[in-house]
Amino acid sequence: MRDDLARGRGTEPRPETPTPPEPVGPAPAEVQPVTEDERLLLATLTDQPKGMVEVVGRMRPEDFAVPSHGQPHHCLGALHHRGEPLDRMTLL
């Protein structure tokens, strides 16, 4: 029917635009505690770098609910892999 209306007005029908997908992830009310937990994890790994041994092989940057927390985790893992020191200044 939509195509008929368009042609009746002398234009070609436009392709239908797909509906955007529903956002995947925690509800906004759940994000705050998760954000704080992720910040605590990054701070703890920085203060106690021996914990990287247990975490580096199990967690990936995409495991973080807040995407901007995945990159520091990735960087800390790379530094750990190279045997370089981890500290708060490096994390900042």
C-alpha positions, 0 to 999 in steps of 0.5 A: 500500500505504501508503494502505491501511495508513493507511485501515485505521487510520482515518486519511487518508494523508499526502502523501509528503514529497519527498527534499531535493536533494543539496547543490550546490557544492564538497566540504567539502575544497575549500571552504577553498582557495576561501574563502581565494581569495575573501577574497584577491580581496576584499582585492586589490580593496580595496587596488587598486580599479582592478581593479574595472574588470575584475571588476565586469562579469564577476562577480556575487555568486552566482559566489562559492562562499561566499555571504557573500562575494558581498555585500561584492563587490556593495557594492564594485561599487556603491561603484565604480560611484558613484565612491566610494573603496574601502578596508579600513575600507569592506570591514570 
